[in-house]
Amino acid sequence: MDPGIQKVLDGMNALAGPPAHEVPVEQARAGHEQETKVLAGPGEEVGVIEDVELAGVPARIYTPLEPKGGTVAYFHGGGWVVGSVDSFDTACRALANASGAKVVSVGYRLAPEHPFPAGLEDCAAVARTLDAPLAVAGDSAGGNIAVAVARRLRDRLAGLALVYPVTDAGLNTPSMRDFKERYGLTAAGLQRYWNLYMDGADGFQPDASPLRAGDLEGLPPTYVLTAEFDVLRDEGEAFVKKLQEAGVDVTHHRFDGTIHGFWRWMAATPKTREAIDEVGGWLRATLTDR
């Protein structure tokens, strides 16, 4: 385990109180915001930041210090239930500068107040307003939404970047069993997020479980990052294989020594900078090739 991430994990496991999947939603949201303030740091300077509405959806646009062209629609993680443009501000600043592209972070509606497919519809609506060359990207639940948006807009996209994405509602992989507790995101916590997001709808439909989609052909070049000690690792890597079988140009990197959530923890570990620089570099190359 990366030493910085081990320190974060030790702190998480030492916390008193009920398990995360039993914490009320509003408390979980506040905890996510506070965790990010501590672990992400203040964020780096970018060229311009604008808070706007696109297609009626709040969004924050980051123009990099040295624009190279292209746009990235970014959908944040948080189990479709927690997370915000604020809690992903540091990551999006860094991603804008690393990619040289405008990053549009989408403040989509969250469950349980707005269950599936509300957040997906918001993200697709925003992406449709953006200029080419365009990539869509997201982490965790945001990666899940990014795939669904890419399936809808595949003819318009130059690239798709996924950071430890949720790809299947089955919750039955070896990594789901091996890391089900004491590695940050737990299997029980993920099951709760699925329940709140789907609100009784079929979690195995393609827009919710892209691993089960039968129409991945024609998706744009795709980057997939997985984390070694993550319940989502195996379903993310199974999705890599399914994309390859569909003829999609896929780049995959498993970040060893990391856990779910590290994408946001710039102040805690150099692994975060490494990951954002790698994804940003891939986006830069992908967008400037078009």
C-alpha positions in Angstrom: 0.0 0.0 0.0 1.2 3.5 -0.8 2.3 5.1 2.5 0.1 8.2 2.2 -2.9 6.1 1.3 -2.2 3.7 4.2 -2.3 6.7 6.5 -5.6 7.8 5.2 -7.0 4.3 5.4 -5.7 3.9 9.0 -7.6 7.1 9.9 -10.8 5.9 8.3 -10.7 2.6 10.1 -10.0 4.2 13.4 -13.2 6.3 13.2 -15.9 5.6 15.8 -19.6 5.5 15.0 -21.9 3.5 12.8 -20.6 1.9 9.5 -20.7 4.2 6.5 -23.7 2.4 4.9 -25.8 3.3 8.0 -24.9 7.0 8.1 -27.9 9.3 7.0 -27.5 10.7 3.5 -27.1 14.3 4.6 -24.4 13.4 7.1 -22.7 11.3 4.5 -22.7 14.2 2.1 -21.2 16.6 4.7 -18.6 14.0 5.5 -17.6 13.6 1.9 -17.1 17.4 1.6 -15.1 17.6 4.8 -12.9 14.6 3.8 -12.1 16.3 0.5 -11.1 19.6 2.2 -8.6 17.7 4.3 -7.2 15.3 1.7 -7.5 17.2 -1.6 -5.9 20.5 -0.6 -6.7 23.9 -2.0 -6.1 23.2 -5.7 -3.8 24.7 -8.3 -4.2 27.9 -10.3 -6.1 27.6 -13.6 -6.8 30.2 -16.2 -10.5 30.9 -15.6 -13.2 29.3 -13.5 -16.9 30.0 -14.4 -20.0 28.8 -12.6 -22.8 28.5 -15.2 -25.9 26.6 -16.2 -25.9 24.4 -19.3 -29.2 22.9 -20.4 -30.6 24.0 -17.0 -28.0 22.0 -15.1 -25.3 23.7 -12.9 -21.8 23.3 -14.1 -18.3 24.7 -13.4 -16.0 25.4 -16.3 -12.2 25.3 -15.9 -10.1 26.8 -18.5 -6.4 25.7 -18.2 -3.5 28.0 -17.8 -2.2 26.8 -21.2 -5.2 25.8 -23.4 -4.4 23.2 -26.0 -8.0 22.8 -27.3 -10.9 20.4 -26.7 -13.4 20.0 -24.0 -13.9 17.3 -21.3 -17.3 16.8 -19.7 -16.5 15.6 -16.2 -19.0 13.6 -14.0 -18.0 13.3 -10.4 -18.2 10.2 -8.2 -20.0 9.6 -5.0 -22.3 6.7 -5.5 -24.8 8.9 -7.3 -25.7 10.1 -3.8 -22.8 12.2 -2.5 -20.2 14.5 -4.1 -20.4 17.8 -5.8 -18.5 20.2 -8.1 -17.0 21.6 -4.9 -15.6 18.3 -3.6 -14.0 17.6 -7.0 -12.7 21.2 -7.5 -9.0 20.3 -6.8 -9.1 17.3 -9.2 -10.8 19.2 -12.0 -8.3 22.1 -11.7 -5.4 19.6 -12.0 -7.1 17.7 -14.9 -7.7 20.9 -16.8 -4.1 21.9 -16.6 -2.8 18.4 -17.3 -5.1 17.9 -20.3 -4.9 21.4 -21.7 -8.7 21.1 -22.3 -11.6 23.0 -20.8 -13.1 20.8 -18.1 -16.8 21.1 -17.6 -17.7 19.6 -14.2 -21.4 18.8 -14.0 -23.5 19.3 -10.9 -26.0 16.6 -11.8 -29.0 15.7 -9.6 -28.4 13.1 -6.9 -30.3 10.2 -5.5 -32.3 9.4 -3.4 -34.2 12.7 -4.1 -33.6 12.2 -7.9 -33.1 8.5 -8.7 -32.0 6.8 -11.9 -32.0 8.1 -14.6 -32.1 11.8 -13.5 -28.4 12.3 -13.0 -27.6 10.5 -16.3 -30.1 12.7 -18.2 -28.5 15.8 -16.7 -25.0 14.7 -17.8 -26.2 13.8 -21.3 -28.0 17.1 -21.7 -24.9 19.1 -20.7 -22.6 17.0 -22.9 -24.9 17.7 -25.9 -24.3 21.5 -25.5 -20.5 21.2 -25.7 -18.2 21.8 -28.6 -16.0 19.3 -30.3 -13.5 17.8 -30.0 -15.2 16.4 -26.9 -14.4 13.7 -24.4 -16.5 12.5 -21.4 -14.9 11.4 -18.2 -15.8 10.4 -14.7 -14.8 8.5 -11.6 -16.7 5.7 -9.8 -20.4 6.4 -10.2 -19.5 9.3 -12.5 -17.6 6.8 -14.7 -20.7 4.7 -14.8 -22.7 7.8 -16.1 -19.9 8.6 -18.5 -20.2 5.2 -20.2 -24.0 5.7 -20.6 -23.5 9.2 -22.0 -20.8 7.8 -24.4 -23.2 5.1 -25.6 -25.7 7.9 -26.5 -23.3 10.3 -28.0 -20.7 8.0 -29.5 -20.6 9.7 -32.9 -19.7 13.0 -31.3 -17.0 11.9 -29.0 -13.2 11.9 -29.3 -12.5 10.0 -26.1 -13.8 8.4 -22.9 -11.8 8.4 -19.6 -12.9 6.3 -16.7 -11.5 6.3 -13.2 -12.3 3.1 -11.2 -15.8 3.0 -12.8 -18.9 1.2 -11.5 -19.8 -1.1 -14.3 -22.1 -3.8 -12.9 -24.8 -4.2 -10.3 -23.9 -7.9 -9.6 -21.5 -7.1 -6.8 -20.1 -10.6 -7.0 -16.4 -10.3 -8.2 -13.4 -11.5 -6.3 -12.3 -8.0 -5.5 -15.7 -7.3 -4.1 -15.2 -10.1 -1.6 -11.5 -9.5 -1.0 -11.8 -5.8 -0.2 -15.4 -5.7 1.1 -14.4 -4.1 4.4 -11.6 -1.8 5.8 -10.4 -0.5 2.3 -12.5 2.7 2.2 -15.5 2.0 0.0 -17.2 -1.2 1.3 -19.4 -3.7 -0.4 -22.2 -2.8 1.9 -21.8 0.9 1.1 -21.8 0.2 -2.6 -24.9 -1.9 -2.3 -26.7 1.0 -0.4 -25.7 3.4 -3.2 -27.1 1.1 -5.8 -30.4 0.8 -3.9 -30.7 4.5 -3.5 -29.9 5.2 -7.1 -32.1 2.6 -8.8 -35.0 3.0 -6.3 -36.5 -0.4 -7.4 -35.6 -0.1 -11.1 -33.6 -2.9 -12.8 -30.0 -2.4 -12.0 -28.9 -4.8 -14.8 -30.2 -2.6 -17.7 -27.3 -1.3 -19.9 -27.6 2.3 -18.8 -27.0 1.2 -15.2 -24.7 -1.9 -15.7 -22.6 -1.1 -18.9 -20.7 -4.4 -18.4 -24.0 -6.0 -19.6 -24.5 -3.7 -22.6 -24.5 -5.3 -26.0 -23.7 -2.2 -28.1 -20.2 -1.1 -27.1 -18.9 -1.2 -30.7 -18.1 2.2 -32.0 -17.3 3.8 -28.7 -14.4 6.2 -28.9 -10.8 5.5 -27.6 -11.1 4.8 -23.9 -8.8 5.1 -20.9 -9.6 3.0 -17.8 -7.9 3.4 -14.5 -8.4 0.8 -11.8 -7.1 0.8 -8.2 -5.4 -2.3 -6.7 -7.3 -2.5 -3.4 -10.8 -1.5 -4.6 -14.0 -3.4 -4.5 -14.6 -2.1 -8.1 -11.3 -3.3 -9.5 -12.5 -6.5 -11.1 -15.6 -5.1 -12.7 -13.6 -2.2 -14.1 -11.1 -4.7 -15.6 -13.8 -6.9 -16.9 -15.2 -3.8 -18.7 -11.7 -3.3 -20.3 -11.9 -6.8 -21.7 -15.4 -6.3 -23.0 -14.4 -3.0 -24.7 -11.5 -4.8 -26.3 -13.7 -7.6 -27.6 -16.0 -4.9 -29.1 -13.0 -3.5 -31.0 -12.6 -0.3 -28.9 -9.1 1.2 -28.6 -8.5 0.8 -24.8 -5.7 1.9 -22.6 -5.8 0.4 -19.1 -3.6 1.1 -16.0 -4.1 -0.5 -12.6 -2.6 1.8 -10.0 -0.9 -0.4 -7.5 -0.9 0.5 -3.8 -4.1 2.5 -4.1 -7.7 2.4 -2.9 -11.0 3.8 -4.0 -11.2 7.5 -3.7 -7.5 8.3 -4.1 -8.2 10.3 -7.3 -9.4 13.2 -5.0 -6.5 13.1 -2.4 -3.9 15.4 -3.9 -2.6 16.5 -0.5 -2.3 12.9 0.8 -0.3 11.0 -1.8 1.7 11.6 -4.9 -0.2 8.8 -6.5 -3.1 11.3 -7.1 -0.9 13.7 -9.1 0.5 10.7 -11.0 -3.0 9.5 -11.9 -4.3 12.9 -12.9 -1.3 13.7 -15.0 -1.6 10.3 -16.8 -5.3 10.7 -17.5 -4.8 14.3 -18.5 -1.9 13.4 -20.8 -4.0 10.8 -22.5 -6.9 13.3 -22.9 -4.5 15.9 -24.3 -3.2 13.4 -26.9 -6.7 12.1 -27.7 -8.3 15.5 -28.2 -5.5 17.0 -30.2 -5.4 14.1 -32.6 -8.9 15.0 -33.7 
